[in-house]
Amino acid sequence: MSKIFVHAKTMIDGVSDAPKFDQLITCEDGKITAIEPYHIINEDVVEANVVTPGFFNCHVHIMEPVGFGTDKEFTFIEKTFYTQKHLEDYINSGVTFIRVVGTENDYDMDIRDCVDAGLVKGPHMLCAGRCICMTGGHGWQGGIEADGVDECRKAARTLLKKGVDLIKVMATGGVMTKGVEPGSAQLTQEEMAAIIEEAHKAGRKTATHAQGTQGIKNALYAGIDSIEHGIFLDQECIDYMKEHGTYLVPTLVAPQCIVEKGVEAGIADYMVKKAIYVKDAHVESFKKAYAQGVKIALGTDGGTPFNYHNNTAYEFELMEKYGVDRMDILKIATHNSADCLGVLDDYGTLEVGKNADLVCLKENPLDAISNIRKIDKVIKDGAVVVEK
């Protein structure tokens, strides 16, 4: 029986609108078993200035190396070792749960199983395997190309047979695929509806890469659970998402990193041009969605050009830059993200009965959101896995 006690001088629980002070958190066998006012006990206690739930990143490409020009190619072995580094990058930066939304040959499920078996250190994972796209559509290089309702239904069933935790579909073109436009619709409403029906029958959630307005609407009307990117949202999209509780995972950092680095860093010219084209609209759509109460979860699209796996904090910082309240950002990165992923019963908040995933910070992110970078310790499953 493993037991750990944490004295949180300030506790941000992911639920309350204000922090709590001088709390004693008891974790036993990987679960939070008690939260009470601090009192002296005859046990070793982890002293922490600020404690939050473990952070989430709901949009990750775990095998993609970052920091290189887009023409650089990697062997499978190289990607394997980079993947181990990426897993450590997430956990070392306080991210205890990731959702992987597109991996060639469904390797992400093998990676998940290795983490769960304790072979490598990393966060909890939900895995989508390969995405489903139209022939020649965004993500075709590592996805399942499917055309028509029957092919799309079979693709979904194939992924479910493989053991995916969710299914990701491509509703529109995107920045990273040559020859497609971010604003163009791709899979049809009917095709996505068939995929989503199969996923929901199997108790799995669905997510869609969706940038252009019509493609976003096609996915919404098909019954999608989360919109990834949501660059060209109009009022109809926002109203529908609010009414149906559809999540937006904005990934603000993805085009930002491409625009910041540019062709000088070796990013393909067509990617830079498309990122510049979408960036301002992306920010405005996010601002409108937040202001009008659309549910938002946190994801970075980690693995896209110069979008480092250890830099989830940049998404927090951009959210603050664009007007999001700091406590709201912390709830987005914990409670909301767990809800988006369908794991809120066990993760995402500091409450008795929940999984004991905690981040101990040296300074308070309510004073400056960048303080989430100042990691002291990370606790996963009730054990200290990072200590700085």
KAPEZI-V102003 format. One record per residue. N is the residue number from 1. RES is the residue in three letters. NEAR is the number of other C-alpha atoms within 8 Angstrom. D_CENTER is the distance of its C-alpha to the mean C-alpha in Angstrom with 1 decimal. Layout:
N;RES;NEAR;D_CENTER
N;RES;NEAR;D_CENTER
This chain:
1;MET;4;31.8
2;SER;7;29.4
3;LYS;9;29.3
4;ILE;12;27.9
5;PHE;12;28.7
6;VAL;11;26.8
7;HIS;13;28.6
8;ALA;15;26.2
9;LYS;12;28.3
10;THR;12;25.7
11;MET;13;23.1
12;ILE;13;20.2
13;ASP;12;19.3
14;GLY;13;16.5
15;VAL;8;19.1
16;SER;7;22.1
17;ASP;5;22.7
18;ALA;6;24.5
19;PRO;9;24.3
20;LYS;8;26.7
21;PHE;8;29.0
22;ASP;11;30.6
23;GLN;14;28.8
24;LEU;14;29.3
25;ILE;13;26.4
26;THR;12;27.6
27;CYS;14;25.5
28;GLU;12;27.3
29;ASP;9;26.3
30;GLY;12;22.6
31;LYS;13;22.7
32;ILE;17;23.5
33;THR;10;27.1
34;ALA;9;28.3
35;ILE;11;27.5
36;GLU;7;30.8
37;PRO;7;32.6
38;TYR;8;33.2
39;HIS;5;36.5
40;ILE;4;38.0
41;ILE;4;37.7
42;ASN;4;39.4
43;GLU;5;36.2
44;ASP;6;34.2
45;VAL;8;31.5
46;VAL;8;28.4
47;GLU;8;29.0
48;ALA;13;25.9
49;ASN;12;26.2
50;VAL;14;22.9
51;VAL;15;20.7
52;THR;14;17.3
53;PRO;14;15.0
54;GLY;16;12.6
55;PHE;12;9.4
56;PHE;15;5.9
57;ASN;15;2.9
58;CYS;14;1.3
59;HIS;16;3.5
60;VAL;15;5.9
61;HIS;13;9.7
62;ILE;12;11.0
63;MET;12;14.7
64;GLU;10;15.0
65;PRO;9;17.1
66;VAL;11;16.8
67;GLY;8;19.9
68;PHE;10;22.2
69;GLY;10;23.8
70;THR;8;22.4
71;ASP;7;25.7
72;LYS;6;25.3
73;GLU;4;25.0
74;PHE;6;24.1
75;THR;6;25.7
76;PHE;6;23.9
77;ILE;6;25.2
78;GLU;8;23.8
79;LYS;12;20.3
80;THR;9;20.7
81;PHE;8;21.5
82;TYR;11;18.9
83;THR;12;16.3
84;GLN;10;17.9
85;LYS;8;17.7
86;HIS;12;13.9
87;LEU;12;13.4
88;GLU;10;15.8
89;ASP;10;14.2
90;TYR;15;11.0
91;ILE;14;13.3
92;ASN;10;15.9
93;SER;11;13.8
94;GLY;11;13.1
95;VAL;14;9.6
96;THR;14;10.9
97;PHE;11;8.1
98;ILE;14;5.6
99;ARG;13;5.3
100;VAL;16;7.5
101;VAL;13;8.6
102;GLY;15;12.0
103;THR;17;14.4
104;GLU;9;18.1
105;ASN;7;20.4
106;ASP;11;17.8
107;TYR;9;17.9
108;ASP;13;14.4
109;MET;11;16.2
110;ASP;8;18.9
111;ILE;8;16.6
112;ARG;12;15.0
113;ASP;8;18.7
114;CYS;10;19.8
115;VAL;13;17.4
116;ASP;8;18.6
117;ALA;7;22.1
118;GLY;7;21.9
119;LEU;7;22.8
120;VAL;8;20.2
121;LYS;10;18.3
122;GLY;10;14.5
123;PRO;13;11.8
124;HIS;10;11.6
125;MET;9;10.0
126;LEU;11;9.8
127;CYS;14;11.1
128;ALA;17;12.1
129;GLY;17;14.8
130;ARG;15;16.3
131;CYS;16;15.5
132;ILE;15;18.6
133;CYS;18;20.2
134;MET;13;23.8
135;THR;8;26.2
136;GLY;7;25.7
137;GLY;13;22.6
138;HIS;13;19.4
139;GLY;10;18.0
140;TRP;12;21.3
141;GLN;4;21.8
142;GLY;11;19.4
143;GLY;13;19.1
144;ILE;10;21.6
145;GLU;11;23.9
146;ALA;11;25.3
147;ASP;11;27.8
148;GLY;7;29.2
149;VAL;10;28.3
150;ASP;8;29.8
151;GLU;9;28.0
152;CYS;15;24.6
153;ARG;12;25.5
154;LYS;8;26.5
155;ALA;12;23.4
156;ALA;13;21.3
157;ARG;9;23.9
158;THR;8;23.8
159;LEU;12;20.1
160;LEU;11;20.6
161;LYS;7;23.6
162;LYS;6;21.7
163;GLY;7;19.5
164;VAL;13;16.1
165;ASP;10;13.8
166;LEU;12;12.9
167;ILE;17;14.2
168;LYS;14;12.9
169;VAL;13;15.7
170;MET;17;16.7
171;ALA;18;18.4
172;THR;19;19.4
173;GLY;18;20.1
174;GLY;11;18.0
175;VAL;12;18.5
176;MET;6;18.3
177;THR;10;20.8
178;LYS;7;24.5
179;GLY;4;26.7
180;VAL;11;24.2
181;GLU;10;23.7
182;PRO;12;20.4
183;GLY;13;22.5
184;SER;11;24.0
185;ALA;11;23.3
186;GLN;12;23.1
187;LEU;14;22.7
188;THR;10;24.9
189;GLN;10;24.4
190;GLU;8;26.6
191;GLU;13;24.8
192;MET;16;21.4
193;ALA;11;23.2
194;ALA;12;24.6
195;ILE;12;21.3
196;ILE;14;19.7
197;GLU;8;22.9
198;GLU;11;22.8
199;ALA;15;19.2
200;HIS;9;20.2
201;LYS;7;23.5
202;ALA;7;21.8
203;GLY;6;19.6
204;ARG;10;16.3
205;LYS;13;13.8
206;THR;13;13.3
207;ALA;13;11.0
208;THR;13;12.8
209;HIS;12;12.8
210;ALA;16;15.2
211;GLN;17;16.8
212;GLY;16;20.4
213;THR;12;21.9
214;GLN;9;23.7
215;GLY;17;21.0
216;ILE;16;18.7
217;LYS;9;21.7
218;ASN;12;22.4
219;ALA;15;19.0
220;LEU;12;19.4
221;TYR;8;23.0
222;ALA;11;22.0
223;GLY;8;20.0
224;ILE;13;16.3
225;ASP;10;13.8
226;SER;12;11.1
227;ILE;16;11.8
228;GLU;14;9.6
229;HIS;13;11.3
230;GLY;16;14.3
231;ILE;16;16.6
232;PHE;11;19.9
233;LEU;12;19.7
234;ASP;8;23.2
235;GLN;6;24.6
236;GLU;7;24.9
237;CYS;12;21.1
238;ILE;12;20.5
239;ASP;8;23.2
240;TYR;10;22.1
241;MET;13;18.5
242;LYS;11;20.1
243;GLU;7;22.7
244;HIS;6;20.5
245;GLY;8;17.5
246;THR;15;15.1
247;TYR;13;11.7
248;LEU;13;10.8
249;VAL;15;7.4
250;PRO;15;9.6
251;THR;13;8.4
252;LEU;13;11.7
253;VAL;12;12.0
254;ALA;13;12.2
255;PRO;11;15.7
256;GLN;10;16.7
257;CYS;11;16.7
258;ILE;14;18.7
259;VAL;10;21.1
260;GLU;6;21.6
261;LYS;10;22.5
262;GLY;11;24.3
263;VAL;9;26.7
264;GLU;6;28.3
265;ALA;8;25.5
266;GLY;10;25.9
267;ILE;15;23.3
268;ALA;10;25.0
269;ASP;8;26.9
270;TYR;8;25.6
271;MET;13;22.0
272;VAL;13;23.1
273;LYS;8;25.2
274;LYS;11;22.5
275;ALA;13;20.0
276;ILE;10;22.9
277;TYR;7;23.7
278;VAL;11;20.4
279;LYS;11;19.4
280;ASP;8;21.6
281;ALA;9;21.1
282;HIS;13;17.3
283;VAL;11;17.9
284;GLU;8;20.5
285;SER;13;18.5
286;PHE;11;15.9
287;LYS;10;18.8
288;LYS;8;20.5
289;ALA;10;17.7
290;TYR;11;17.2
291;ALA;7;21.0
292;GLN;7;21.7
293;GLY;7;19.4
294;VAL;14;16.7
295;LYS;12;13.9
296;ILE;12;10.9
297;ALA;14;7.4
298;LEU;15;5.4
299;GLY;15;3.4
300;THR;16;6.3
301;ASP;12;7.4
302;GLY;14;8.6
303;GLY;15;11.9
304;THR;11;13.4
305;PRO;13;16.6
306;PHE;11;16.8
307;ASN;15;13.0
308;TYR;11;13.3
309;HIS;11;11.1
310;ASN;9;12.9
311;ASN;9;12.3
312;THR;15;9.1
313;ALA;9;12.0
314;TYR;8;13.0
315;GLU;14;10.4
316;PHE;11;12.1
317;GLU;10;15.4
318;LEU;10;15.1
319;MET;11;14.3
320;GLU;12;17.5
321;LYS;7;19.4
322;TYR;8;18.9
323;GLY;7;20.3
324;VAL;10;17.7
325;ASP;7;19.4
326;ARG;11;18.3
327;MET;9;18.3
328;ASP;8;16.2
329;ILE;12;13.5
330;LEU;9;13.6
331;LYS;11;13.5
332;ILE;12;10.6
333;ALA;13;8.6
334;THR;15;10.4
335;HIS;14;12.5
336;ASN;13;10.8
337;SER;16;7.4
338;ALA;13;9.6
339;ASP;10;11.8
340;CYS;11;9.5
341;LEU;10;8.9
342;GLY;8;12.6
343;VAL;10;12.9
344;LEU;11;14.2
345;ASP;6;17.7
346;ASP;8;16.9
347;TYR;11;14.0
348;GLY;17;12.6
349;THR;13;16.1
350;LEU;14;19.2
351;GLU;8;21.7
352;VAL;9;24.3
353;GLY;8;23.4
354;LYS;12;19.7
355;ASN;11;18.3
356;ALA;13;19.3
357;ASP;13;16.2
358;LEU;12;17.3
359;VAL;15;17.0
360;CYS;14;20.4
361;LEU;16;20.7
362;LYS;11;24.0
363;GLU;9;23.9
364;ASN;12;22.7
365;PRO;10;19.6
366;LEU;7;21.6
367;ASP;6;24.2
368;ALA;8;21.9
369;ILE;12;18.1
370;SER;10;18.4
371;ASN;12;19.8
372;ILE;11;16.4
373;ARG;7;17.3
374;LYS;9;20.4
375;ILE;13;19.4
376;ASP;12;22.4
377;LYS;12;21.1
378;VAL;17;18.2
379;ILE;15;19.1
380;LYS;14;17.4
381;ASP;10;19.3
382;GLY;17;22.1
383;ALA;8;22.8
384;VAL;9;22.5
385;VAL;8;20.6
386;VAL;10;20.5
387;GLU;7;23.5
388;LYS;5;24.3
